[in-house]
Amino acid sequence: MSMYIKPYPRYHRHPVHNWGSVESDIHVPLDVIVENDSYVIEMIVPGLEPEELEIEIVDKTIDIQGEFKAPEEDTKFLRKERPSGRFRRVVRLPKMLDMEKSEANLKNGILSLRVPVAEEALPRTIKIKAK
């Protein structure tokens, strides 16, 4: 199952200037895994469907948003611990990202997003010619 990754123009949001992340009131845990030439973000989003998540990638920044639906207003709880409402996580990575080759999957409540490093950000080897 693939998810839509929506690009957004640079003027749309202010960039995040640190390694941390921007969050909403609802904390949704995530891991950032470094692989050879890509990053893998795994986020716990139980009960959400792919169409309830929005992923935007620009330059070095990944913005993931979604919403946990609130129960019916007339629902009476003995105990309520699960969050409801919108959440947002913005993570800035150290290298430029290749949005076009990114892939997202949702399985068993875990969002897995693989984002390759952009070709221009990869190190180059230059051969020296003797004259």
KOLKESE-128259 format. One record per atom (N, C-alpha, C): chain; atom name; x, y, z; residue number from 1. Coordinates in nm, 4 decimals. Layout:
A / CA / X / Y / Z / NUM
...
# end
This chain:
A / N / 0.0849 / -0.1159 / 0.0000 / 1
A / CA / 0.0000 / 0.0000 / 0.0000 / 1
A / C / 0.0898 / 0.1227 / 0.0000 / 1
A / N / 0.0726 / 0.2081 / -0.0964 / 2
A / CA / 0.1516 / 0.3309 / -0.1042 / 2
A / C / 0.0684 / 0.4487 / -0.0575 / 2
A / N / 0.1378 / 0.5510 / -0.0126 / 3
A / CA / 0.0697 / 0.6721 / 0.0311 / 3
A / C / 0.1148 / 0.7874 / -0.0567 / 3
A / N / 0.0294 / 0.8857 / -0.0702 / 4
A / CA / 0.0596 / 1.0035 / -0.1510 / 4
A / C / 0.1530 / 1.0956 / -0.0754 / 4
A / N / 0.2583 / 1.1366 / -0.1390 / 5
A / CA / 0.3523 / 1.2317 / -0.0809 / 5
A / C / 0.3357 / 1.3624 / -0.1563 / 5
A / N / 0.2878 / 1.4633 / -0.0868 / 6
A / CA / 0.2503 / 1.5891 / -0.1500 / 6
A / C / 0.3612 / 1.6929 / -0.1345 / 6
A / N / 0.4154 / 1.7436 / -0.2436 / 7
A / CA / 0.5162 / 1.8489 / -0.2320 / 7
A / C / 0.4500 / 1.9804 / -0.1937 / 7
A / N / 0.5263 / 2.0691 / -0.1345 / 8
A / CA / 0.4724 / 2.2019 / -0.1074 / 8
A / C / 0.5776 / 2.3057 / -0.1390 / 8
A / N / 0.5329 / 2.4234 / -0.1836 / 9
A / CA / 0.6288 / 2.5279 / -0.2204 / 9
A / C / 0.7050 / 2.5798 / -0.0997 / 9
A / N / 0.8232 / 2.6320 / -0.1245 / 10
A / CA / 0.9098 / 2.6798 / -0.0170 / 10
A / C / 0.8461 / 2.7904 / 0.0653 / 10
A / N / 0.7649 / 2.8732 / 0.0053 / 11
A / CA / 0.7054 / 2.9837 / 0.0779 / 11
A / C / 0.5881 / 2.9400 / 0.1652 / 11
A / N / 0.5442 / 2.8158 / 0.1518 / 12
A / CA / 0.4259 / 2.7676 / 0.2221 / 12
A / C / 0.4464 / 2.7560 / 0.3734 / 12
A / N / 0.5651 / 2.7124 / 0.4154 / 13
A / CA / 0.5936 / 2.6972 / 0.5581 / 13
A / C / 0.7331 / 2.7483 / 0.5881 / 13
A / N / 0.7530 / 2.7867 / 0.7113 / 14
A / CA / 0.8856 / 2.8289 / 0.7547 / 14
A / C / 0.9714 / 2.7059 / 0.7774 / 14
A / N / 1.0966 / 2.7058 / 0.7354 / 15
A / CA / 1.1813 / 2.5889 / 0.7575 / 15
A / C / 1.2144 / 2.5697 / 0.9050 / 15
A / N / 1.2399 / 2.4462 / 0.9399 / 16
A / CA / 1.2805 / 2.4142 / 1.0759 / 16
A / C / 1.4322 / 2.4166 / 1.0777 / 16
A / N / 1.4932 / 2.4883 / 1.1714 / 17
A / CA / 1.6379 / 2.5093 / 1.1698 / 17
A / C / 1.7133 / 2.4293 / 1.2743 / 17
A / N / 1.6568 / 2.3189 / 1.3201 / 18
A / CA / 1.7316 / 2.2368 / 1.4150 / 18
A / C / 1.7075 / 2.0898 / 1.3873 / 18
A / N / 1.7805 / 2.0058 / 1.4571 / 19
A / CA / 1.7703 / 1.8615 / 1.4374 / 19
A / C / 1.6455 / 1.8065 / 1.5008 / 19
A / N / 1.5852 / 1.8808 / 1.5895 / 20
A / CA / 1.4663 / 1.8350 / 1.6594 / 20
A / C / 1.3466 / 1.8335 / 1.5669 / 20
A / N / 1.2312 / 1.8418 / 1.6250 / 21
A / CA / 1.1110 / 1.8411 / 1.5444 / 21
A / C / 1.0074 / 1.9340 / 1.6042 / 21
A / N / 0.9144 / 1.9748 / 1.5203 / 22
A / CA / 0.8021 / 2.0564 / 1.5628 / 22
A / C / 0.6887 / 1.9596 / 1.5915 / 22
A / N / 0.6179 / 1.9809 / 1.7005 / 23
A / CA / 0.5113 / 1.8889 / 1.7364 / 23
A / C / 0.3850 / 1.9645 / 1.7727 / 23
A / N / 0.2742 / 1.8918 / 1.7671 / 24
A / CA / 0.1476 / 1.9443 / 1.8146 / 24
A / C / 0.1304 / 1.9023 / 1.9602 / 24
A / N / 0.0123 / 1.9232 / 2.0157 / 25
A / CA / -0.0136 / 1.8825 / 2.1536 / 25
A / C / -0.0114 / 1.7308 / 2.1691 / 25
A / N / -0.0455 / 1.6590 / 2.0637 / 26
A / CA / -0.0448 / 1.5130 / 2.0675 / 26
A / C / 0.0927 / 1.4648 / 2.0248 / 26
A / N / 0.1586 / 1.3881 / 2.1114 / 27
A / CA / 0.2910 / 1.3352 / 2.0786 / 27
A / C / 0.2750 / 1.1998 / 2.0099 / 27
A / N / 0.3217 / 1.1902 / 1.8873 / 28
A / CA / 0.3197 / 1.0650 / 1.8131 / 28
A / C / 0.4651 / 1.0218 / 1.7964 / 28
A / N / 0.5056 / 0.9121 / 1.8619 / 29
A / CA / 0.6468 / 0.8728 / 1.8586 / 29
A / C / 0.6927 / 0.8301 / 1.7205 / 29
A / N / 0.8183 / 0.8608 / 1.6916 / 30
A / CA / 0.8771 / 0.8170 / 1.5655 / 30
A / C / 1.0242 / 0.7866 / 1.5837 / 30
A / N / 1.0767 / 0.7045 / 1.4943 / 31
A / CA / 1.2193 / 0.6725 / 1.4887 / 31
A / C / 1.2716 / 0.7200 / 1.3541 / 31
A / N / 1.3957 / 0.7689 / 1.3511 / 32
A / CA / 1.4627 / 0.8033 / 1.2255 / 32
A / C / 1.5830 / 0.7106 / 1.2151 / 32
A / N / 1.5817 / 0.6266 / 1.1130 / 33
A / CA / 1.6858 / 0.5263 / 1.0920 / 33
A / C / 1.7709 / 0.5680 / 0.9736 / 33
A / N / 1.9020 / 0.5616 / 0.9895 / 34
A / CA / 1.9941 / 0.5962 / 0.8814 / 34
A / C / 2.0354 / 0.4677 / 0.8115 / 34
A / N / 2.0121 / 0.4618 / 0.6807 / 35
A / CA / 2.0579 / 0.3494 / 0.6002 / 35
A / C / 2.1596 / 0.4026 / 0.5003 / 35
A / N / 2.2100 / 0.3175 / 0.4118 / 36
A / CA / 2.3166 / 0.3562 / 0.3185 / 36
A / C / 2.2974 / 0.4954 / 0.2592 / 36
A / N / 2.2053 / 0.5103 / 0.1685 / 37
A / CA / 2.1823 / 0.6386 / 0.1023 / 37
A / C / 2.0389 / 0.6861 / 0.1218 / 37
A / N / 1.9800 / 0.6530 / 0.2367 / 38
A / CA / 1.8424 / 0.6948 / 0.2625 / 38
A / C / 1.8164 / 0.7014 / 0.4130 / 38
A / N / 1.7017 / 0.7589 / 0.4457 / 39
A / CA / 1.6528 / 0.7633 / 0.5829 / 39
A / C / 1.5203 / 0.6885 / 0.5857 / 39
A / N / 1.4937 / 0.6211 / 0.6960 / 40
A / CA / 1.3658 / 0.5545 / 0.7151 / 40
A / C / 1.3043 / 0.6139 / 0.8406 / 40
A / N / 1.1829 / 0.6654 / 0.8269 / 41
A / CA / 1.1092 / 0.7193 / 0.9407 / 41
A / C / 0.9981 / 0.6198 / 0.9704 / 41
A / N / 0.9928 / 0.5729 / 1.0942 / 42
A / CA / 0.8851 / 0.4842 / 1.1373 / 42
A / C / 0.8082 / 0.5553 / 1.2474 / 42
A / N / 0.6761 / 0.5638 / 1.2294 / 43
A / CA / 0.5909 / 0.6390 / 1.3210 / 43
A / C / 0.4718 / 0.5536 / 1.3619 / 43
A / N / 0.4384 / 0.5563 / 1.4902 / 44
A / CA / 0.3249 / 0.4805 / 1.5411 / 44
A / C / 0.1977 / 0.5627 / 1.5212 / 44
A / N / 0.1041 / 0.5111 / 1.4390 / 45
A / CA / -0.0221 / 0.5811 / 1.4121 / 45
A / C / -0.1381 / 0.4801 / 1.4158 / 45
A / N / -0.1666 / 0.4227 / 1.5320 / 46
A / CA / -0.2689 / 0.3187 / 1.5397 / 46
A / C / -0.4070 / 0.3691 / 1.5012 / 46
A / N / -0.4771 / 0.2872 / 1.4236 / 47
A / CA / -0.6147 / 0.3183 / 1.3865 / 47
A / C / -0.6322 / 0.4130 / 1.2696 / 47
A / N / -0.5238 / 0.4660 / 1.2144 / 48
A / CA / -0.5365 / 0.5591 / 1.1020 / 48
A / C / -0.5259 / 0.4854 / 0.9685 / 48
A / N / -0.5935 / 0.5385 / 0.8712 / 49
A / CA / -0.5886 / 0.4880 / 0.7341 / 49
A / C / -0.4962 / 0.5787 / 0.6528 / 49
A / N / -0.4430 / 0.5299 / 0.5404 / 50
A / CA / -0.3510 / 0.6117 / 0.4593 / 50
A / C / -0.4078 / 0.7485 / 0.4203 / 50
A / N / -0.5360 / 0.7548 / 0.3905 / 51
A / CA / -0.5937 / 0.8832 / 0.3492 / 51
A / C / -0.6076 / 0.9818 / 0.4651 / 51
A / N / -0.5850 / 0.9377 / 0.5874 / 52
A / CA / -0.5926 / 1.0258 / 0.7034 / 52
A / C / -0.4560 / 1.0846 / 0.7408 / 52
A / N / -0.3552 / 1.0533 / 0.6621 / 53
A / CA / -0.2195 / 1.1034 / 0.6849 / 53
A / C / -0.1754 / 1.1877 / 0.5672 / 53
A / N / -0.0953 / 1.2896 / 0.5946 / 54
A / CA / -0.0399 / 1.3748 / 0.4905 / 54
A / C / 0.1105 / 1.3864 / 0.5136 / 54
A / N / 0.1867 / 1.3590 / 0.4091 / 55
A / CA / 0.3324 / 1.3665 / 0.4184 / 55
A / C / 0.3809 / 1.4666 / 0.3147 / 55
A / N / 0.4598 / 1.5621 / 0.3591 / 56
A / CA / 0.5172 / 1.6610 / 0.2688 / 56
A / C / 0.6684 / 1.6607 / 0.2866 / 56
A / N / 0.7402 / 1.6620 / 0.1758 / 57
A / CA / 0.8862 / 1.6602 / 0.1792 / 57
A / C / 0.9375 / 1.7751 / 0.0943 / 57
A / N / 1.0294 / 1.8533 / 0.1514 / 58
A / CA / 1.0950 / 1.9588 / 0.0750 / 58
A / C / 1.2364 / 1.9759 / 0.1300 / 58
A / N / 1.3319 / 1.9809 / 0.0400 / 59
A / CA / 1.4725 / 1.9971 / 0.0750 / 59
A / C / 1.5160 / 1.8938 / 0.1788 / 59
A / N / 1.5389 / 1.9371 / 0.3035 / 60
A / CA / 1.5848 / 1.8479 / 0.4101 / 60
A / C / 1.4764 / 1.8213 / 0.5143 / 60
A / N / 1.3542 / 1.8613 / 0.4865 / 61
A / CA / 1.2485 / 1.8588 / 0.5869 / 61
A / C / 1.1346 / 1.7649 / 0.5488 / 61
A / N / 1.0895 / 1.6871 / 0.6477 / 62
A / CA / 0.9736 / 1.5990 / 0.6316 / 62
A / C / 0.8668 / 1.6455 / 0.7296 / 62
A / N / 0.7464 / 1.6664 / 0.6796 / 63
A / CA / 0.6335 / 1.7124 / 0.7597 / 63
A / C / 0.5242 / 1.6051 / 0.7517 / 63
A / N / 0.4907 / 1.5442 / 0.8656 / 64
A / CA / 0.3872 / 1.4400 / 0.8707 / 64
A / C / 0.2743 / 1.4904 / 0.9583 / 64
A / N / 0.1513 / 1.4875 / 0.9038 / 65
A / CA / 0.0347 / 1.5351 / 0.9766 / 65
A / C / -0.0773 / 1.4333 / 0.9660 / 65
A / N / -0.1644 / 1.4346 / 1.0642 / 66
A / CA / -0.2805 / 1.3470 / 1.0630 / 66
A / C / -0.3751 / 1.3854 / 1.1738 / 66
A / N / -0.4783 / 1.3035 / 1.1892 / 67
A / CA / -0.5762 / 1.3329 / 1.2934 / 67
A / C / -0.6332 / 1.2030 / 1.3487 / 67
A / N / -0.6324 / 1.1943 / 1.4814 / 68
A / CA / -0.7012 / 1.0854 / 1.5490 / 68
A / C / -0.8427 / 1.1356 / 1.5758 / 68
A / N / -0.9407 / 1.0656 / 1.5214 / 69
A / CA / -1.0795 / 1.1089 / 1.5331 / 69
A / C / -1.1272 / 1.1037 / 1.6775 / 69
A / N / -1.2038 / 1.2046 / 1.7141 / 70
A / CA / -1.2629 / 1.2102 / 1.8481 / 70
A / C / -1.3854 / 1.1186 / 1.8519 / 70
A / N / -1.4114 / 1.0555 / 1.9660 / 71
A / CA / -1.5313 / 0.9722 / 1.9772 / 71
A / C / -1.6575 / 1.0589 / 1.9748 / 71
A / N / -1.7706 / 0.9951 / 1.9567 / 72
A / CA / -1.8989 / 1.0659 / 1.9568 / 72
A / C / -1.9104 / 1.1505 / 2.0833 / 72
A / N / -1.9744 / 1.2649 / 2.0722 / 73
A / CA / -1.9858 / 1.3553 / 2.1871 / 73
A / C / -2.0611 / 1.2940 / 2.3042 / 73
A / N / -2.1566 / 1.2072 / 2.2744 / 74
A / CA / -2.2362 / 1.1489 / 2.3830 / 74
A / C / -2.1726 / 1.0235 / 2.4438 / 74
A / N / -2.0496 / 0.9919 / 2.4037 / 75
A / CA / -1.9798 / 0.8763 / 2.4599 / 75
A / C / -1.9404 / 0.9058 / 2.6045 / 75
A / N / -1.9722 / 0.8121 / 2.6938 / 76
A / CA / -1.9374 / 0.8275 / 2.8352 / 76
A / C / -1.8207 / 0.7345 / 2.8651 / 76
A / N / -1.7147 / 0.7934 / 2.9181 / 77
A / CA / -1.5935 / 0.7176 / 2.9468 / 77
A / C / -1.5806 / 0.6914 / 3.0959 / 77
A / N / -1.5356 / 0.5729 / 3.1293 / 78
A / CA / -1.4914 / 0.5447 / 3.2645 / 78
A / C / -1.3451 / 0.5873 / 3.2739 / 78
A / N / -1.2722 / 0.5692 / 3.1616 / 79
A / CA / -1.1316 / 0.6103 / 3.1522 / 79
A / C / -1.1032 / 0.6431 / 3.0062 / 79
A / N / -1.0336 / 0.7528 / 2.9792 / 80
A / CA / -0.9976 / 0.7905 / 2.8424 / 80
A / C / -0.8507 / 0.8279 / 2.8400 / 80
A / N / -0.7712 / 0.7484 / 2.7692 / 81
A / CA / -0.6276 / 0.7728 / 2.7597 / 81
A / C / -0.5817 / 0.7936 / 2.6167 / 81
A / N / -0.6581 / 0.7452 / 2.5198 / 82
A / CA / -0.6163 / 0.7609 / 2.3810 / 82
A / C / -0.6391 / 0.9043 / 2.3361 / 82
A / N / -0.5412 / 0.9618 / 2.2648 / 83
A / CA / -0.5556 / 1.1006 / 2.2216 / 83
A / C / -0.6536 / 1.1138 / 2.1055 / 83
A / N / -0.7069 / 1.2326 / 2.0915 / 84
A / CA / -0.7867 / 1.2647 / 1.9729 / 84
A / C / -0.7491 / 1.4054 / 1.9307 / 84
A / N / -0.7606 / 1.4301 / 1.8015 / 85
A / CA / -0.7254 / 1.5603 / 1.7475 / 85
A / C / -0.6124 / 1.5501 / 1.6471 / 85
A / N / -0.5721 / 1.6646 / 1.5953 / 86
A / CA / -0.4672 / 1.6706 / 1.4928 / 86
A / C / -0.3293 / 1.6594 / 1.5561 / 86
A / N / -0.2381 / 1.6000 / 1.4808 / 87
A / CA / -0.0989 / 1.5964 / 1.5221 / 87
A / C / -0.0113 / 1.6352 / 1.4043 / 87
A / N / 0.1096 / 1.6773 / 1.4380 / 88
A / CA / 0.2065 / 1.7168 / 1.3344 / 88
A / C / 0.3469 / 1.6906 / 1.3859 / 88
A / N / 0.4288 / 1.6292 / 1.3023 / 89
A / CA / 0.5708 / 1.6114 / 1.3323 / 89
A / C / 0.6489 / 1.6634 / 1.2125 / 89
A / N / 0.7441 / 1.7516 / 1.2384 / 90
A / CA / 0.8310 / 1.8041 / 1.1344 / 90
A / C / 0.9735 / 1.7683 / 1.1742 / 90
A / N / 1.0419 / 1.6960 / 1.0869 / 91
A / CA / 1.1776 / 1.6517 / 1.1166 / 91
A / C / 1.2703 / 1.7041 / 1.0082 / 91
A / N / 1.3784 / 1.7670 / 1.0523 / 92
A / CA / 1.4793 / 1.8174 / 0.9583 / 92
A / C / 1.5976 / 1.7223 / 0.9623 / 92
A / N / 1.6384 / 1.6771 / 0.8448 / 93
A / CA / 1.7485 / 1.5821 / 0.8317 / 93
A / C / 1.8732 / 1.6537 / 0.7812 / 93
A / N / 1.9904 / 1.5941 / 0.7972 / 94
A / CA / 2.1140 / 1.6658 / 0.7624 / 94
A / C / 2.1446 / 1.6752 / 0.6133 / 94
A / N / 2.0767 / 1.5978 / 0.5279 / 95
A / CA / 2.1075 / 1.6006 / 0.3845 / 95
A / C / 1.9824 / 1.6276 / 0.3025 / 95
A / N / 2.0028 / 1.6781 / 0.1810 / 96
A / CA / 1.8914 / 1.7021 / 0.0882 / 96
A / C / 1.8228 / 1.5694 / 0.0571 / 96
A / N / 1.6902 / 1.5719 / 0.0426 / 97
A / CA / 1.6120 / 1.4515 / 0.0209 / 97
A / C / 1.5580 / 1.4451 / -0.1214 / 97
A / N / 1.5387 / 1.3241 / -0.1713 / 98
A / CA / 1.4840 / 1.3013 / -0.3052 / 98
A / C / 1.3370 / 1.2639 / -0.2911 / 98
A / N / 1.2498 / 1.3631 / -0.3009 / 99
A / CA / 1.1075 / 1.3426 / -0.2830 / 99
A / C / 1.0502 / 1.2466 / -0.3867 / 99
A / N / 1.0996 / 1.2536 / -0.5101 / 100
A / CA / 1.0452 / 1.1732 / -0.6193 / 100
A / C / 1.0616 / 1.0227 / -0.5970 / 100
A / N / 1.1654 / 0.9811 / -0.5265 / 101
A / CA / 1.1913 / 0.8384 / -0.5049 / 101
A / C / 1.1460 / 0.7907 / -0.3677 / 101
A / N / 1.0762 / 0.8739 / -0.2940 / 102
A / CA / 1.0308 / 0.8375 / -0.1598 / 102
A / C / 0.9137 / 0.7405 / -0.1660 / 102
A / N / 0.9052 / 0.6535 / -0.0642 / 103
A / CA / 0.7965 / 0.5560 / -0.0563 / 103
A / C / 0.7419 / 0.5533 / 0.0852 / 103
A / N / 0.6098 / 0.5385 / 0.0987 / 104
A / CA / 0.5475 / 0.5286 / 0.2301 / 104
A / C / 0.4528 / 0.4098 / 0.2328 / 104
A / N / 0.4529 / 0.3393 / 0.3459 / 105
A / CA / 0.3641 / 0.2256 / 0.3660 / 105
A / C / 0.3055 / 0.2328 / 0.5059 / 105
A / N / 0.1851 / 0.1796 / 0.5200 / 106
A / CA / 0.1190 / 0.1747 / 0.6491 / 106
A / C / 0.0754 / 0.0312 / 0.6731 / 106
A / N / 0.1284 / -0.0290 / 0.7806 / 107
A / CA / 0.0943 / -0.1679 / 0.8115 / 107
A / C / 0.0909 / -0.1848 / 0.9628 / 107
A / N / -0.0182 / -0.2424 / 1.0121 / 108
A / CA / -0.0345 / -0.2698 / 1.1554 / 108
A / C / -0.0120 / -0.1459 / 1.2426 / 108
A / N / -0.0577 / -0.0312 / 1.1958 / 109
A / CA / -0.0478 / 0.0914 / 1.2745 / 109
A / C / 0.0892 / 0.1568 / 1.2741 / 109
A / N / 0.1806 / 0.1088 / 1.1876 / 110
A / CA / 0.3144 / 0.1669 / 1.1776 / 110
A / C / 0.3307 / 0.2284 / 1.0388 / 110
A / N / 0.3538 / 0.3591 / 1.0352 / 111
A / CA / 0.3858 / 0.4270 / 0.9110 / 111
A / C / 0.5355 / 0.4117 / 0.8881 / 111
A / N / 0.5732 / 0.3635 / 0.7712 / 112
A / CA / 0.7146 / 0.3491 / 0.7360 / 112
A / C / 0.7395 / 0.4321 / 0.6110 / 112
A / N / 0.8270 / 0.5298 / 0.6234 / 113
A / CA / 0.8577 / 0.6218 / 0.5145 / 113
A / C / 1.0061 / 0.6104 / 0.4809 / 113
A / N / 1.0364 / 0.5711 / 0.3587 / 114
A / CA / 1.1758 / 0.5609 / 0.3124 / 114
A / C / 1.2015 / 0.6784 / 0.2186 / 114
A / N / 1.3013 / 0.7615 / 0.2551 / 115
A / CA / 1.3334 / 0.8801 / 0.1771 / 115
A / C / 1.4816 / 0.8755 / 0.1397 / 115
A / N / 1.5123 / 0.8574 / 0.0109 / 116
A / CA / 1.6534 / 0.8559 / -0.0302 / 116
A / C / 1.7159 / 0.9944 / -0.0238 / 116
A / N / 1.8460 / 0.9959 / -0.0029 / 117
A / CA / 1.9228 / 1.1200 / -0.0083 / 117
A / C / 1.9306 / 1.1605 / -0.1554 / 117
A / N / 1.9166 / 1.2882 / -0.1839 / 118
A / CA / 1.9233 / 1.3381 / -0.3219 / 118
A / C / 2.0611 / 1.3109 / -0.3814 / 118
A / N / 2.0656 / 1.2815 / -0.5099 / 119
A / CA / 2.1915 / 1.2506 / -0.5786 / 119
A / C / 2.2962 / 1.3599 / -0.5588 / 119
A / N / 2.2536 / 1.4855 / -0.5641 / 120
A / CA / 2.3500 / 1.5953 / -0.5510 / 120
A / C / 2.4095 / 1.6043 / -0.4103 / 120
A / N / 2.3470 / 1.5385 / -0.3119 / 121
A / CA / 2.3987 / 1.5413 / -0.1758 / 121
A / C / 2.4946 / 1.4255 / -0.1470 / 121
A / N / 2.5024 / 1.3285 / -0.2376 / 122
A / CA / 2.5905 / 1.2139 / -0.2163 / 122
A / C / 2.7348 / 1.2512 / -0.2476 / 122
A / N / 2.8295 / 1.1915 / -0.1755 / 123
A / CA / 2.9701 / 1.2225 / -0.2021 / 123
A / C / 3.0134 / 1.1713 / -0.3391 / 123
A / N / 3.1045 / 1.2427 / -0.4001 / 124
A / CA / 3.1560 / 1.2073 / -0.5327 / 124
A / C / 3.3045 / 1.1744 / -0.5206 / 124
A / N / 3.3476 / 1.0805 / -0.6038 / 125
A / CA / 3.4890 / 1.0477 / -0.6124 / 125
A / C / 3.5396 / 1.1004 / -0.7450 / 125
A / N / 3.6492 / 1.1746 / -0.7408 / 126
A / CA / 3.7077 / 1.2311 / -0.8627 / 126
A / C / 3.8421 / 1.1629 / -0.8871 / 126
A / N / 3.8573 / 1.1074 / -1.0070 / 127
A / CA / 3.9835 / 1.0441 / -1.0431 / 127
A / C / 4.0807 / 1.1492 / -1.0902 / 127
A / N / 4.2042 / 1.1371 / -1.0456 / 128
A / CA / 4.3087 / 1.2321 / -1.0818 / 128
A / C / 4.3885 / 1.1728 / -1.1977 / 128
A / N / 4.4045 / 1.2522 / -1.3020 / 129
A / CA / 4.4808 / 1.2077 / -1.4179 / 129
A / C / 4.6204 / 1.2662 / -1.4114 / 129
A / N / 4.7185 / 1.1827 / -1.4411 / 130
A / CA / 4.8580 / 1.2306 / -1.4441 / 130
A / C / 4.8896 / 1.2812 / -1.5832 / 130
A / N / 4.9709 / 1.3863 / -1.5916 / 131
A / CA / 5.0095 / 1.4411 / -1.7217 / 131
A / C / 5.1541 / 1.4159 / -1.7473 / 131
# end
